[in-house]
Amino acid sequence: MRFVAGPRQAGKTTLAKKFLNKNQFDKLYFSWDFRSTRIAYQKDPEFYQQTLLNLQPTKTPWICFDEIHKYPKWKDILKEIYDKHGELYRFIITGSARLDLFRKSGDSLIGRFFLFKLFPFALNEITEKNRPRDDHLLDQEGFLNKRISNVKYDQDVMENLLKFSGFPDPFLAQKEAFHKKWRNTYIDRLIHDDLKEISQVSDLENVSRLMLLLPEKIGSPLSVNSLREDMLVSYNALKNYLYLLELVYIFFKVDSYSKNISRSIKKEKKLYFFDWTHISDHAKRFENYVAVELKSLIEIWNDGGHEFELYYLRTRDGKESDFLLVKDKHPWLIIEVKSTRQKIERHHYTSAKKLGNIPVLQIVRENNIVEKHENGYQVSASRFF
């Protein structure tokens, strides 16, 4: 089975339907949001077989179950279907809740699926830059030189991403009134519909209040205790709220990297929204945007067989590097994010030396910037991504 997970309205259903239609299996799309699908399953757990008989496919059919994770004991359902028909059919399972983190009772699906992530638009997906999927196979210098060898800046497109987000509907509309209404409706539906269906949280208004507090925390290590005091809720309740919001892809976490850096003692995580337009501060919004671009990039790389991870660096004396790419458990590249071109601060090079003389990259929002220094690069985001 192919699990396709990601934020609500990022395009999972559209992608699945397009794929099915291309292969002439469009009638094999079944959404568990539809009452008709749920009733059909209750009457006959193999209800899709009749559709297959009517189609009489000449090649191995693809069947899509959309949002099935909202149905009780969904793992048991998929396990039974796959164990019975896995050699005959191929399955696409899509959902906005995090299928990779979901913890419900039921039989394990380990060994029966591959997980893929679908995030909001990245810059190169819109501009159709020919970005190689395997540029991670190069060493760091080769990767950086290949990235900056692109001489095209797509500043206008990037600024529109920063303004309207990478979600297809508001980005393609590019109207401020529509975007504001879409964003408010998105959060309301996610909390009061999605979370209500998949959790036992009774006081969803507390989750709504938390959503109002989180944007100002972006870019800084998150203190759960401090946030708990602001919310006037228990520590365990707040941890559960944060878990649920991560579950439905409101944000993702970035850990502090400490291995082989003896002075690093900060263990708090940073949070970044998949929709960076929640953040009003321009510098923090840009940092959040870069975080999502990097997250999308390493997910593609990880599909290629390597293990990339995204961290940040913070030392005892408070010196911080925004991001650290780690490849197969080894530090690979330090990344700092700035709004405008400026000198790369010395402490980034100090950390890079401790981590094995890895390169330092400074990504800036300012247009028309590309510089190469000794063991360091500075480049416009609109060129790099």
N, C-alpha and C positions, 0 to 999 in steps of 0.2 A: 504494500500500500504506500501511496505518497501522501504524507500529511503536509498541507500548506497552511501555515499559521501566520498571523500578523494582525495589525490593528484593524478594527472595524473600518470599513469603507476605503481600505487601501487598494482594493481591486481584485481580491481573491475570487469572488464569485464571477466577476466579469472574465477573468483569465480562464477559470475552469470551463465556463460556458463556451468561450471562444475556442478552447482546445477541443471540447466535445463536438462542437459544430463543425470544426475543420475536419474531424475524423468521422463525421456523420453519426455521432452518438448523442445528439442534443436531447433526445427523449430519455436518456439515462441520467439526467440530473434530478436529484431528489433532495429537497431542503427540509430539514427538521423544523424550520420555522413555519412551514405550511402544515395546517391541521390535516389536510388530506393525506400527506405523507405519514404522519403519526398514526392516523386511523388505518391506513393501508398496512402498516407494519403490525399493528395490533391484530388485524384480521389474518394476516399471513406474513410471518417473518421473512419469507422469500418473495415478497410482493413484486420485486423487480424482475423476476423470472418471466412474468407474462409479457412485459415490455420487450424483453429479449426475444421471446418467441415471435412476437409481431414483427420485430426488426429483421430477424434471421440474418445476423451479421456474417460477413465472409472473412472477417479477421477478428483477432482477439479484442473484445469490447472493453471500453473504459466506462466505469460507473462512478458517478460523483455523489457522495453524501455530504451535504453542506450543513454546518451548524449541528451536527449530530451530538456534539459534546453536551448540548443542553438537555439531552434526553437521559432519563435515569438508566444507569448501568450500561452506558454507551460503549465502554470498553469490552464488556461481555458480548454485546451485539456484534461489534467488529471482529472480535476474536472468532466467534462462531461462524460468521460469514466467510472470513478469510480461510479458516481451517477447512471449511467445506468446499469453497469455490476458488481458492487462491490460485490454483493451477489453470483455471478456466478463464477468469476475468482479471482485469486490473482495476484498482480502486484509487480514487482521489478523495481525500478527506480534508475538508476546509473548515476553518473556524477562527473566530476573532479572539476567543479565550485561548490562553497559552496551552496548546496541546502538549507541549514539551514539559510543562511544569504541573499539569493537572494531577491532583492527588485525590482520587476517589476510590472507593472500594470496587473491587472487580479484578478479573484476571489480567495479568501483565500482557502487554502487547510487544514486549521486547523481542526483536528478531523478526517482526512482521511488518515493519514500516521504515521508510526513510523520511526524515523531517526536513522540510524546506521553509524558509522564511520569505514573506513578501512584505516589504516595508513601503512607505510613501516614496514618491519619485525621488531619485537621485539626479544630480545635475546632468550627468552624461546620458541618462535615459531620455531626458527631454531634448538635449542638443544632438543626440545620436552620434556622439563621439565614439570612435572605434577604440574603446578601451579594452585591452586584452584581459581575459579572465585569469590568465596564468602569469601576470607580471609579478606575482609574489614569488615565483620560482627563481627570480633573479636575486642577487645579493642586494643589500640596501642601496649601495651606490648605483647599481644598475637600475633598480626600481625608481629611484629619485630622478636620475638622469632621463629615464624614459618618460616619466611623468612631466617633467618640465620641458621636454623637447617639443611638446605641443605648444604651438605659438598662438593659438586662438584663445581669446578671452571671451567668456560668455557672461559678462558682468550684468547685463540687463536681465537675463534669465535667472541668474542667481539672486538678484535683488527681488525679483518677483516671487521666488521661492521663499525668501526670508519674510516677505510681506504676507503671502497667502498660504504658506505651508506647502508640503509636498503631496498632500492628499488630492486625488484627481479632481473632485468636484469643485472645491474652491480655487484650486490653481488654474483650472481651465476656464472658469468663469471670470476670474480676475476682477471681481467687483467687491468693494469693501463692505457694502451693506449685506450682500449675499454671504460673504465670508464670516462676518460677525454672527449672523443668524445661524449659519451652518455650524459654527463652532459651539455656540450655546446649545443648540439642539443635540449635537453629537454627544456632549458631556451628559446632558440630561437623560438621553436614551440609554447611554452606556451604564450610568449609575442606577437608574430606576427600572431599566428593562434587563440588561445583560447581567448585572450583579445580583439583581433580585432572583434571577433564574438559576444562577450557579452557586449562590452562597446562602448562608443562614443568617447573615447580618440583618438585624431588624431595624436599626437606626441608620438608614442610608443618608439622612441629612448630615450626619457626622462626616461621611465620606465626601459629601458635597462641600462641607466647610474645609476639609483637608485640601481639596482641590484648589481652593482659593488661597491657601497658605503656601503651597508647594512652589509656585513660580518664583518667589523671591529667594528660595533656597537653592536654585539651580546654580551650578558652578562652584558650590562650597560643600565641604563634607557635611553630611546631614546628621545632626544630633537628634536621635529619636527621643531622648529624655527632654530636651528643650522643646521639641515639637509637641510632646505629650503635655507639657505644662501649658503651652499655648492653647491646646485643644481641650484641656481639663477632662481627659479620659485616661484610662489605665494604660500601662505600657503594653500589655498583651493585646488590648483592643486596637491600639494604634498600629502595632506590628501587623495585625490582621488586615486593617484597612490598607496599609501599604502593599501587603502581599496581594490583595485583591486587585488593586490598581495596576500592579505589575502583571498580574495574571491576564488582564484584558488589554495589555499593551498600551497603557497610558504613558508609561515611562519604562526605562531600563536602568539597571544599576551599573556603576563602574567602581570597581574595588581599588583600594590603595595597594600599590605594589611594595613589598617589603623585603623579599628575598634578596640576599647579598647587599642590602643597603642597611648597615647597622644603625644608622642614625634615624631611620624612618620609623616613627612610632604611631602615626595616624592610621587608625583602622576603620574610621567611618567611611561609608560609601557615598558616592555622588549619584544624583539622579538626573536623568535627562529625558525630556518629553519627546515622544515621536512627533508631536505637533508643537514645534518651537514657538508658534505665534501666541501661546499662552503667556509668554514672557515679554514684558514691555521694555525692559532695559536692553538697549541695542547691543551692547557688548556681550551680555549674557545670552541673548538670543542667537548671536552669531556663533558663540562657543557651542551652544546646544545644536545648532545646525551642523557644525563640523563634526560633533559627536555622532550624529545620526548618519552622516556620510561615511565616517570611519566604521561604524557598526555595520552598515550595509555592505561595505567593501569586504570586511573580514568574514562576514557570513558567506559571501560568494567564494572567497578563498577557501574557507573551511569545507565547502562542498567539494573542493578539489583534492581533499585528502590530508591537508595539513591542519594544525591546530593553532589558530591565532586567537589571542585574547586581548582585550582592551582594558588598560589600567590607567591610573594617574599616579604621580609621584609627589610626595610631601615629606620633607625631612623635619627633624626635631627643631631646627631653627626657623621653621615656617617657610622655607623655600619650596616652591611648587612648580612642577611641570604639568601642563594640562592633561596630556595623554602619553601613554607608553604602549607601543605595540609589542607584544610578546609572541614569538613564533616557536612552537614546540618547546615551551617552557623556558626559552631563552630570550632575554631582552633584545629587541630588534631595532626599534626606532623611537626616539623621543620627539613629541610633537607639542609645540606651543602655539596658542591662538591669540592673535592681536587684531585690533580693528585697523590699525595703520602700520605702515612700514616703520620699523625702529630696530635699533641694535639688539641682537640676540644676547640676552643676559648671561653673564658668566656662569651662574650656578647650573644652567642647563648643561653646559659643557662639563662641569665638575661631575654631575650625576652620570652623564654619558660615559665619562672615563671610568667611573666606578663600575659601570655595567658592562664594561668590555670594549670601550672606545667605539660605541655605536654612534651613528650620525644624529644630528639634531635638525629638525625641520620646523620652521616658523611659518605658519599659514596665516595670511592677512586678508582682511576684507577689501582693502584698498586695491584698486585696479592697476594693471600694467606693472606689476612688480615681479621680477625674477632675479635672484642673486645667488651666487654660489661662493661660500667662504670655506675656509679650512674646516673640514668636518661639519659644515653647517650649510643649510639652504634656507632661503626666504622666498616665498612665492605667493602670488595671489590665489585665493581659493577658486576663483572663476577660471583659472588656468590649470590648476593642479587636479581638480575634480572633473 
